[in-house]
Amino acid sequence: MLTFESEFSNSLKRNNDVFPILSIAGSSTIYLSTRDVTVDSQAYDGRLLDAPGITSSINLRNHTSRTNNITLRIANNGYATTFGQRTNQVVTIYFATNGTLDDLDNCLKVFTGRVVSISKLTDKEIAVNCEDYAAWRYNKVLQDQIESVTGYNIPVIGKFKPISYG
């Protein structure tokens, strides 16, 4: 669930100009946006070619989920030499407005994930595939299995230990 900071909400009421800003970690972090902008004293290079589409879904009835993968299209400005070392590095995406440029905490954080692969690497464009860090995907609650039980005449060996809330 997204939590809007009051500054972000108020800025939307005054100005509908919303744009992405993102960082890709590595030996030197790359800061990108769809425009040249400075947020919280950090310059973001306007070489992001378009805003990535971000969606997630979980089907609790069928116990399925869909992994949210996004592709970042970046104009290649000498970045090609560093992207080989960016696999598994953290990618963080925010949405900002002209009214939230003073503090990154006022922007809307919409994605945290990792670089999975580079699908396109040319002199003009780099396409970076990213996978999200969904909290439910890394849930380790049911990881302890029953090894032995005395006094019960039911086959429970290998089943997960139950948990109870309340």
N, C-alpha and C positions, 0 to 999 in steps of 0.2 A: 504494500500500500504506500502510495506517495504522500508525503506530508509537506504541504506548502508552507513555507515561511511567510510571515505576514508581509514582509517587504516584497516578496515575489508576487503574492496575490494583489497587493496594492499597485504594484508596477503594471500588472496585467490590466487593471482597471483604467490606467492612464495610457498605456501603450501596448498594442498587440504585437509588437515586433519581438518575437521569440527566436533565439538562435542557439545552436549547440556549441558547447566548448568541451574539449576533452583533453586528457593527458594519457600518454602511452609511456610506461616506465621503461627503463633500460639503463645502460651506463650513463646516459644523459637523457633525461625525460624530455619527450616531445610534447609541446602544447599546441593544439590545433583548434581552429574554428572555421566557420564558413566565411568569416570576415576577419580582418586584422583588428584586434580588440585587446584591451588590457583589463584584466579582472584581478582585483586585490593585489595590485602592483606586479602581476605576472602577465607578460605579453603572450598572446595566442596568435599563431601564424594563420592567416586566412587561406590555407591551402586544402582545407577539407572541401571536397567537391560538392557534397550534398549532405543533408541531415539524414542520419541513419534511421530506419524504421525499427522500432522496438516493441515487441509483443511477447506476452507470456501466457501460458494456460496450464491449469491443473484440473484434471477430471477426477474428483474424489469418489464418485460413484464407481467408475471403472478402474480406479487406481492407476491412472496413466498421467503422464505429463509430457509437455512438449518443450524441448530444449530451445532456449532462445539464442539463436545465432544471428549475428549481424555482420555486415560487411561495410568497412569504412573505405571509401574511395578518396585517395589523397593524391594531390598533384605532386609529382616527384621533383623535389628541389634539393637534390643531394642527399635525400634520406635513404636511398637504396642501400648504401653501404652499411647502415646500422640495423636494418630490419632483419637480417639473418640472426642477430642476437636477441631479438625481441619476442621470440616464441616463449609462451608461458608467462610473459610479463603482464602486469596489471594495466587494464584500461578502465578509466573512469570517465563517464559522460554526464554532463550537467546541461540544463537549459538555462539560459540567462536572458535578461532583457536589458534595455538601456538603463533602467532604474536600479539594477542589482549589480552593477559593475564594481562597486566599492568594496564588496566583501563576498568571497566565494560561498560562505555559509548562507547568504541570502538567495543564492541560485538553487534551482531544483535538481537534485541528484536523481538521475533516472536509470543509471546502468553502472554496474561494477562487474568486471569480468577479466578474461585473460585472452591474450593473442593465441589463437590456435594454429594459424598458418597464413601464409602469403599466397593468394591465388593469382595475382597478376603483378608483374614487376617489369615495367617498361621504362623507357627514358622519360615518359610523360605522366604515367600514373602507377600508383601502387594500390592494390586492393588487399586489405587486411581483414581476415576472418577472425571474429571474436566470439567467445562463448561466455554466457553470464555465470556469475556465482550466485545461484539461487539458494536461499537458505534451506529450503525443503530438500534440495538435492543432496546436501551434505549432512542430513539429519542422521545421527548415530545413536538414536534412542534405543532401538531394538537391535542391539548387536550382541548381547550376552545370550548364549544358548545354554539349555539345561543339559548337564553332563550325566548326572545320576540322581535318582529319586528313590527313597526308601519309604515303604508303607503305602504306596499307591500301585494299583493294578491297571494302570493305563499307560500306553506308549507315549512318553513325552520326551524321551532322549532326542536331542537335536532340535527340539522346538525352541523358539525364543522365549526368554523369561518375560512373563507379563508385567505390565506396569499399571499402577492405579493412581489416578489423580483425585483429589478431593479431601 
